[in-house]
Amino acid sequence: MEREFLRRLDLLPVATRRALLVAATSDVGELRVLSPALEALQLDPISLEPAEAAGLVAITSSVDFCHPLARSAIYGAAQETSAARPTSRSPMGPTRARRVGAHGTSPPRRVRPTRRLPRRS
């Protein structure tokens, strides 16, 4: 079943896949909540229409996935793609994307001490 969802996903435009990922990662499917996130990525709710035509979601005042596995497949496909080849177009930025892609997670940041210790003689 998941393979069928992935097959449908692969046929969709990039903008639709990105919009679906926003919907899949959201706890709330309401369009009034999703719209600002979509706009921040230069997308709009209209970009979800091909996904509705493909039978992955139903769009009313909210985005409802046809099956819980559809949401999971979309989320999982994005994680696999992101880990496989981070790009300069990553929302995280090119440098952070390379670090995350190389390590799977962000490397630990160096922390400066909050106070200096006395020097030993």
C-alpha positions, -999 to +999 in steps of 0.1 A: +000+000+000+028+024+009+045+017-025+013+028-042+013+061-023+050+066-032+042+059-069+015+086-068+038+110-050+065+106-076+041+117-104+033+150-087+050+184-093+078+194-069+056+223-054+028+198-047+053+174-029+066+202-008+031+214+001+022+178+010+053+176+032+042+207+051+007+191+056+022+157+066+045+173+093+018+195+107-002+184+138-031+204+124-046+199+089-066+231+088-058+253+058-059+285+078-031+271+099-011+256+070-014+286+047+012+308+065+037+279+065+031+273+028+035+310+020+068+311+039+080+285+014+065+304-015+037+279-020+000+282-017-029+258-010-037+256-047-004+236-051-022+208-032-048+203-059-028+177-079-024+156-047-062+157-043-066+146-080-041+118-073-063+106-044-037+113-017-056+140+002-091+155+004-092+193+007-120+211+023-113+236+051-085+212+060-061+187+044-071+152+052-049+123+041-067+094+024-049+070+048-024+073+077+001+054+056-001+081+029+011+107+054+038+084+067+050+076+031+052+113+022+071+121+054+094+091+050+102+099+013+112+134+022+135+121+049+152+097+025+156+123-001+170+148+023+195+124+038+206+111+004+216+144-011+214+176+007+214+206-016+220+243-015+183+247-020+176+230+014+154+251+037+182+248+062+208+265+040+237+249+021+262+247+049+239+232+075+224+209+049+259+195+041+267+190+078+233+173+084+236+152+053+271+140+062+263+132+098+226+124+097+221+150+124+236+183+132+271+180+147+273+193+183+281+230+186+311+242+206+300+259+237+321+287+252+326+285+290+306+311+308+334+321+331+371+318+330+390+295+353+420+309+371+453+300+355+475+275+372+511+286+378 
